[in-house]
């Protein structure tokens, strides 16, 4: 086992500059290899001001000799304690471990620095979209104040941050809501790492309530659904046909893409009088949903087109009809571009289009709630027991065929 050696050095690169002031580094040697850690200085040091002696590395003639000597000694103490822990545990100390510990020490007083490290190396697995939001939240934090010390964090400061994002950055309520979720999470991690106390964490956010505002519910109108359904793809875009079809099936059923993937053969039923319908639990919350497919005859044509023919396959639709969600969303946007639409076509838009069709053409809200598998009727109304007969009655007057979309 090779024991690391730590030594402060002045101008280790032997640079020569006009003002004669140079940086101080801690040289870290393991075996024959060396790395250098930059000591943060309020002012660089000349050759004459550098003594190189233990506990008095910088001579008293330097205006910041006390602060610099303290910074060097604190860093050496940290490194020697780390060395002792690893030696006692009979474990080899590496450059990667040493520099991670030094970086952690650099984060010990400033939230911005700690936040930056979280973005680079999060303590838990985060989705790429979440990492993107954290990066944006950090940019907003840095614009507000470049250095926020942990001991200064309180409710008043974060209320000022909220006002700053509203007035100076003109951010929407939903964006601020997302950023504050990131701040809460990062500060909780900081508390777990010992940078602040649980009491301070609670005091920061206990009375801060950020309204996310009401998002606009977008949907396709009848003419757009027709255009989507009737669009003809050239040979170069034949791979988009199944994407177009799956989105149409979402419009007809009101299912998310994940719900469509999970559909079982046992969930497709046929009423003798009206025709096919789906009776199943939603993938998202397990609530039962009743979908009257007879309202959209073309839905059955699509189901037959992509029906899984494997006898042992429990899924209704062939697995080859599906792809990763992010690929699906990207290809939806490709189709929108081919249609020359300037709008965000995405997975969720189909479900919103389905509900708007039923609402526009007269479906009862409790019936629609059950059709969509909503957990509460705050999305549509309070809990409401609806049977297949109720769905038939609640949608009896609706005729989508005359619109030319199915």
C-alpha positions as CSV (number, residue, x, y, z in Angstrom):
1,X,0.0,0.0,0.0
2,X,1.4,3.4,-1.1
3,X,1.1,6.2,1.5
4,X,0.3,9.6,-0.1
5,X,2.5,12.6,0.7
6,X,1.1,16.2,0.9
7,X,3.2,19.3,0.5
8,X,2.3,23.0,-0.1
9,X,4.3,24.4,-3.1
10,X,4.6,27.9,-4.5
11,X,4.5,28.5,-8.3
12,X,5.1,24.8,-9.0
13,X,5.0,25.5,-12.8
14,X,7.9,28.0,-12.4
15,X,6.0,30.7,-14.4
16,X,7.3,34.2,-14.7
17,X,4.8,37.0,-14.9
18,X,4.9,40.8,-14.6
19,X,3.4,41.3,-11.1
20,X,5.5,38.5,-9.6
21,X,2.5,37.0,-7.8
22,X,1.8,33.3,-8.1
23,X,-0.6,30.6,-6.9
24,X,-0.1,28.1,-4.1
25,X,-1.0,24.4,-4.5
26,X,-0.9,21.3,-2.4
27,X,1.2,18.7,-4.1
28,X,-0.3,15.2,-3.7
29,X,2.2,12.4,-4.4
30,X,1.2,8.8,-4.5
31,X,4.2,6.6,-5.5
32,X,5.8,8.3,-8.5
33,X,2.7,10.2,-9.6
34,X,1.8,13.7,-8.6
35,X,-1.4,15.9,-8.8
36,X,-1.9,19.4,-7.6
37,X,-4.8,21.0,-5.7
38,X,-5.3,24.8,-6.1
39,X,-5.5,26.6,-2.8
40,X,-8.0,29.5,-3.1
41,X,-6.2,32.7,-2.2
42,X,-7.6,36.3,-1.6
43,X,-4.3,37.5,-3.2
44,X,-1.5,35.6,-4.9
45,X,2.0,35.4,-3.2
46,X,5.4,36.7,-4.3
47,X,8.6,34.7,-4.0
48,X,9.8,37.0,-1.2
49,X,6.5,36.5,0.7
50,X,6.7,32.7,0.6
51,X,8.6,31.0,3.4
52,X,7.6,27.4,2.8
53,X,7.8,26.7,6.6
54,X,5.2,24.6,8.4
55,X,2.4,26.7,10.0
56,X,4.0,29.9,8.6
57,X,4.0,29.2,4.9
58,X,3.4,32.8,4.0
59,X,5.4,35.5,5.8
60,X,3.7,38.2,7.9
61,X,4.5,40.9,5.3
62,X,1.7,39.6,3.1
63,X,-1.6,41.4,3.9
64,X,-3.5,38.1,3.9
65,X,-0.8,35.8,5.5
66,X,-3.1,34.7,8.3
67,X,-6.0,33.7,6.0
68,X,-3.7,31.9,3.5
69,X,-1.8,30.0,6.2
70,X,-5.1,29.0,7.7
71,X,-6.4,27.8,4.3
72,X,-3.3,25.7,3.8
73,X,-3.3,24.2,7.3
74,X,-7.0,23.4,7.1
75,X,-6.5,21.6,3.8
76,X,-3.5,19.7,5.1
77,X,-5.5,18.7,8.2
78,X,-8.3,17.4,6.0
79,X,-5.9,15.4,3.8
80,X,-4.0,13.9,6.7
81,X,-7.2,12.8,8.5
82,X,-8.4,11.2,5.3
83,X,-5.0,9.5,5.0
84,X,-5.2,8.2,8.5
85,X,-8.8,6.8,8.0
86,X,-7.8,4.9,4.9
87,X,-4.5,3.6,6.5
88,X,-6.4,2.3,9.5
89,X,-8.9,0.6,7.3
90,X,-6.0,-0.8,5.2
91,X,-7.4,0.7,2.1
92,X,-5.5,2.4,-0.7
93,X,-6.1,6.1,-1.0
94,X,-6.4,7.2,-4.7
95,X,-6.3,10.6,-6.4
96,X,-10.0,10.2,-7.3
97,X,-11.0,9.7,-3.6
98,X,-8.7,12.6,-2.5
99,X,-10.1,15.1,-5.0
100,X,-13.7,14.1,-4.3
101,X,-13.1,14.8,-0.6
102,X,-11.5,18.1,-1.5
103,X,-14.5,19.0,-3.7
104,X,-16.8,18.1,-0.8
105,X,-14.9,20.4,1.5
106,X,-15.2,23.2,-1.1
107,X,-18.9,22.8,-1.1
108,X,-19.1,23.0,2.7
109,X,-20.1,26.7,2.9
110,X,-21.7,27.6,-0.5
111,X,-25.0,26.3,-1.7
112,X,-24.2,27.1,-5.4
113,X,-21.0,25.0,-5.4
114,X,-22.8,22.1,-3.7
115,X,-25.7,22.4,-6.2
116,X,-23.2,22.3,-9.1
117,X,-21.7,19.1,-7.7
118,X,-25.2,17.6,-7.4
119,X,-25.8,18.3,-11.1
120,X,-22.5,16.6,-12.0
121,X,-22.8,13.7,-9.7
122,X,-26.3,13.3,-8.2
123,X,-26.7,11.1,-5.1
124,X,-29.5,9.2,-6.8
125,X,-30.5,8.2,-10.3
126,X,-32.2,11.2,-12.1
127,X,-33.9,11.2,-15.5
128,X,-32.2,13.4,-18.2
129,X,-35.2,15.8,-18.1
130,X,-34.8,16.2,-14.3
131,X,-31.1,16.9,-14.7
132,X,-32.0,19.5,-17.2
133,X,-34.4,21.2,-14.8
134,X,-31.8,21.1,-12.0
135,X,-29.3,22.8,-14.4
136,X,-31.9,25.6,-15.2
137,X,-32.7,26.0,-11.5
138,X,-29.0,26.4,-10.7
139,X,-28.7,29.1,-13.5
140,X,-31.6,31.0,-11.9
141,X,-30.0,30.7,-8.5
142,X,-26.6,32.0,-9.7
143,X,-28.4,34.9,-11.4
144,X,-30.0,35.8,-8.1
145,X,-26.8,35.5,-6.1
146,X,-23.6,33.9,-7.2
147,X,-22.7,32.8,-3.6
148,X,-25.3,31.7,-1.1
149,X,-23.7,30.5,2.1
150,X,-25.5,27.7,3.9
151,X,-25.6,29.6,7.2
152,X,-27.5,32.4,5.4
153,X,-30.3,30.2,4.1
154,X,-33.7,31.0,5.5
155,X,-37.3,31.6,4.4
156,X,-36.9,35.3,3.7
157,X,-34.0,34.6,1.3
158,X,-36.0,32.1,-0.7
159,X,-39.0,34.4,-0.8
160,X,-36.7,37.0,-2.3
161,X,-35.5,34.4,-4.8
162,X,-39.1,33.7,-5.8
163,X,-39.8,37.4,-6.4
164,X,-36.6,37.7,-8.4
165,X,-37.6,34.9,-10.7
166,X,-41.1,36.4,-11.2
167,X,-40.1,40.1,-11.7
168,X,-36.5,40.0,-13.0
169,X,-36.5,36.8,-15.0
170,X,-40.2,36.8,-16.0
171,X,-40.6,33.1,-15.3
172,X,-44.0,31.4,-15.4
173,X,-45.5,30.1,-12.2
174,X,-45.1,26.5,-13.4
175,X,-41.4,27.0,-14.1
176,X,-40.8,28.5,-10.6
177,X,-42.7,25.6,-9.0
178,X,-40.4,23.2,-10.8
179,X,-37.3,25.1,-9.7
180,X,-38.4,25.2,-6.1
181,X,-38.9,21.4,-6.2
182,X,-35.3,21.1,-7.2
183,X,-34.2,23.5,-4.4
184,X,-36.1,21.5,-1.8
185,X,-34.5,18.3,-3.0
186,X,-30.9,19.7,-3.1
187,X,-31.2,21.3,0.3
188,X,-32.6,18.0,1.7
189,X,-29.5,16.3,0.3
190,X,-27.3,19.0,1.9
191,X,-29.0,18.4,5.2
192,X,-28.3,14.6,4.9
193,X,-24.7,15.4,4.2
194,X,-24.5,17.5,7.3
195,X,-24.2,21.0,5.7
196,X,-27.3,22.3,7.5
197,X,-29.4,21.0,10.4
198,X,-32.9,19.4,10.0
199,X,-34.3,22.4,11.9
200,X,-32.8,24.8,9.4
201,X,-34.2,22.8,6.5
202,X,-37.7,22.8,8.0
203,X,-37.5,26.6,8.7
204,X,-36.6,27.4,5.1
205,X,-39.6,25.9,3.4
206,X,-42.3,25.5,6.1
207,X,-44.2,28.5,5.0
208,X,-43.3,28.8,1.3
209,X,-46.0,27.8,-1.0
210,X,-45.4,28.2,-4.7
211,X,-48.5,28.0,-7.0
212,X,-47.8,26.2,-10.2
213,X,-50.7,27.9,-12.0
214,X,-53.2,26.2,-14.3
215,X,-51.5,24.8,-17.4
216,X,-53.3,25.3,-20.7
217,X,-55.0,22.1,-21.9
218,X,-54.2,21.8,-25.5
219,X,-56.0,19.4,-27.9
220,X,-56.4,18.7,-31.6
221,X,-59.6,20.0,-33.3
222,X,-61.7,17.9,-35.7
223,X,-59.9,19.2,-38.8
224,X,-56.5,18.4,-37.3
225,X,-57.6,14.8,-36.4
226,X,-58.8,14.3,-40.0
227,X,-55.5,15.7,-41.4
228,X,-53.5,13.4,-39.0
229,X,-55.6,10.3,-40.0
230,X,-55.6,10.9,-43.7
231,X,-51.9,12.0,-44.2
232,X,-50.0,9.8,-46.7
233,X,-46.4,9.0,-46.0
234,X,-43.8,8.7,-48.8
235,X,-41.4,5.8,-48.9
236,X,-38.8,7.6,-46.8
237,X,-41.3,8.0,-43.9
238,X,-43.0,4.6,-43.9
239,X,-41.6,4.0,-40.4
240,X,-43.9,6.7,-39.1
241,X,-47.1,4.9,-40.1
242,X,-47.3,2.9,-36.9
243,X,-46.6,6.0,-34.9
244,X,-49.5,7.8,-36.6
245,X,-51.7,4.8,-36.0
246,X,-50.8,4.5,-32.3
247,X,-51.5,8.2,-31.7
248,X,-54.9,7.8,-33.4
249,X,-55.6,4.8,-31.2
250,X,-54.7,7.0,-28.2
251,X,-57.2,9.7,-29.4
252,X,-59.9,7.0,-29.8
253,X,-59.3,5.4,-26.4
254,X,-58.0,8.3,-24.2
255,X,-55.1,6.1,-23.1
256,X,-51.6,7.2,-22.6
257,X,-48.9,5.4,-24.6
258,X,-48.0,3.3,-21.6
259,X,-51.6,2.2,-21.1
260,X,-51.8,1.2,-24.8
261,X,-48.7,-0.9,-24.4
262,X,-50.2,-2.7,-21.4
263,X,-53.6,-3.5,-22.9
264,X,-54.4,-7.2,-22.5
265,X,-56.4,-9.4,-24.8
266,X,-58.7,-10.2,-21.9
267,X,-59.6,-6.5,-21.6
268,X,-61.2,-6.2,-25.0
269,X,-65.0,-7.1,-24.8
270,X,-67.9,-7.1,-27.2
271,X,-71.4,-6.0,-26.3
272,X,-74.0,-7.8,-28.5
273,X,-75.9,-4.6,-29.2
274,X,-73.2,-1.9,-29.5
275,X,-69.9,-3.6,-30.3
276,X,-66.4,-3.5,-28.8
277,X,-65.3,-1.8,-25.6
278,X,-62.3,-2.0,-23.3
279,X,-62.7,-2.6,-19.6
280,X,-59.5,-2.4,-17.7
281,X,-57.4,-0.8,-14.9
282,X,-55.3,2.2,-15.9
283,X,-51.5,1.7,-15.9
284,X,-51.0,4.9,-13.9
285,X,-53.3,4.4,-10.9
286,X,-55.1,1.0,-11.4
287,X,-58.6,2.6,-11.5
288,X,-61.0,0.9,-13.8
289,X,-61.6,2.6,-17.2
290,X,-64.5,1.8,-19.6
291,X,-63.8,2.8,-23.3
292,X,-66.6,2.5,-25.8
293,X,-64.7,1.6,-29.0
294,X,-68.0,1.5,-30.9
295,X,-67.9,5.3,-31.0
296,X,-64.8,5.1,-33.1
297,X,-65.1,2.2,-35.6
298,X,-61.6,2.9,-37.0
299,X,-60.2,2.0,-33.6
300,X,-61.2,-1.6,-34.1
301,X,-59.6,-1.6,-37.6
302,X,-56.3,-0.4,-36.0
303,X,-56.5,-3.0,-33.2
304,X,-57.0,-5.7,-35.9
305,X,-54.1,-4.3,-37.8
306,X,-51.7,-4.5,-34.9
307,X,-53.3,-7.4,-33.0
308,X,-50.8,-9.9,-31.5
309,X,-51.3,-13.2,-33.2
310,X,-49.1,-15.1,-30.8
311,X,-51.4,-17.5,-28.8
312,X,-49.3,-17.3,-25.7
313,X,-49.0,-13.5,-25.8
314,X,-51.3,-11.9,-23.2
315,X,-50.9,-8.4,-24.8
316,X,-53.6,-7.2,-27.2
317,X,-51.2,-5.3,-29.5
318,X,-48.0,-6.7,-31.0
319,X,-44.8,-5.7,-29.2
320,X,-43.3,-4.6,-32.5
321,X,-45.8,-1.8,-32.8
322,X,-44.2,0.0,-29.8
323,X,-40.9,1.8,-29.0
324,X,-39.3,3.7,-26.2
325,X,-41.4,6.7,-25.0
326,X,-38.8,9.3,-25.9
327,X,-38.5,7.8,-29.5
328,X,-42.3,7.8,-29.8
329,X,-42.5,11.5,-28.8
330,X,-39.7,12.5,-31.1
331,X,-41.4,10.7,-34.1
332,X,-44.8,12.4,-33.2
333,X,-43.0,15.7,-33.7
334,X,-41.6,14.5,-37.0
335,X,-45.2,13.8,-38.2
336,X,-46.3,17.2,-37.0
337,X,-43.4,18.7,-39.0
338,X,-44.5,16.8,-42.1
339,X,-48.0,18.2,-41.6
340,X,-46.4,21.7,-41.3
341,X,-47.9,22.2,-37.8
342,X,-46.2,24.6,-35.4
343,X,-47.3,22.9,-32.2
344,X,-46.1,20.5,-29.6
345,X,-47.6,17.1,-30.5
346,X,-46.8,14.7,-27.7
347,X,-48.2,11.6,-26.0
348,X,-50.4,13.5,-23.6
349,X,-52.1,15.5,-26.3
350,X,-54.0,12.4,-27.5
351,X,-55.7,11.9,-24.1
352,X,-56.6,15.6,-23.9
353,X,-58.0,15.4,-27.4
354,X,-60.2,12.4,-26.5
355,X,-61.7,14.1,-23.4
356,X,-62.3,17.4,-25.3
357,X,-64.2,15.5,-28.0
358,X,-66.5,13.8,-25.5
359,X,-67.0,17.1,-23.6
360,X,-67.6,19.1,-26.7
361,X,-70.2,16.7,-28.1
362,X,-72.2,16.1,-24.9
363,X,-70.8,13.4,-22.6
364,X,-71.8,13.5,-19.0
365,X,-68.8,14.4,-16.7
366,X,-69.2,11.4,-14.3
367,X,-69.4,9.1,-17.3
368,X,-66.3,10.7,-18.8
369,X,-64.5,10.4,-15.5
370,X,-65.0,6.6,-15.5
371,X,-64.2,6.3,-19.1
372,X,-60.8,8.0,-18.5
373,X,-60.1,6.0,-15.3
374,X,-59.7,9.2,-13.2
375,X,-59.0,8.6,-9.5
376,X,-61.0,11.6,-8.4
377,X,-63.5,13.9,-9.9
378,X,-61.5,16.9,-9.2
379,X,-60.2,16.0,-12.6
380,X,-63.8,15.4,-13.5
381,X,-65.9,15.2,-10.3
382,X,-66.2,13.2,-7.0
383,X,-66.1,9.4,-7.1
384,X,-69.0,8.1,-9.1
385,X,-70.1,4.5,-9.9
386,X,-70.7,4.1,-13.6
387,X,-71.5,0.8,-15.4
388,X,-71.4,-0.1,-19.0
389,X,-75.0,0.8,-19.3
390,X,-74.2,4.3,-17.9
391,X,-71.5,4.7,-20.6
392,X,-74.0,3.7,-23.3
393,X,-76.6,6.1,-22.0
394,X,-74.1,8.9,-21.3
395,X,-72.7,8.8,-24.8
396,X,-75.8,7.8,-26.8
397,X,-76.3,11.2,-28.5
398,X,-72.6,11.4,-29.7
399,X,-71.8,10.4,-33.3
400,X,-68.2,10.9,-34.2
401,X,-68.6,9.1,-37.6
402,X,-70.3,12.1,-39.1
403,X,-67.2,14.2,-38.3
404,X,-65.1,12.0,-40.6
405,X,-62.4,11.2,-38.0
406,X,-63.1,7.5,-37.5
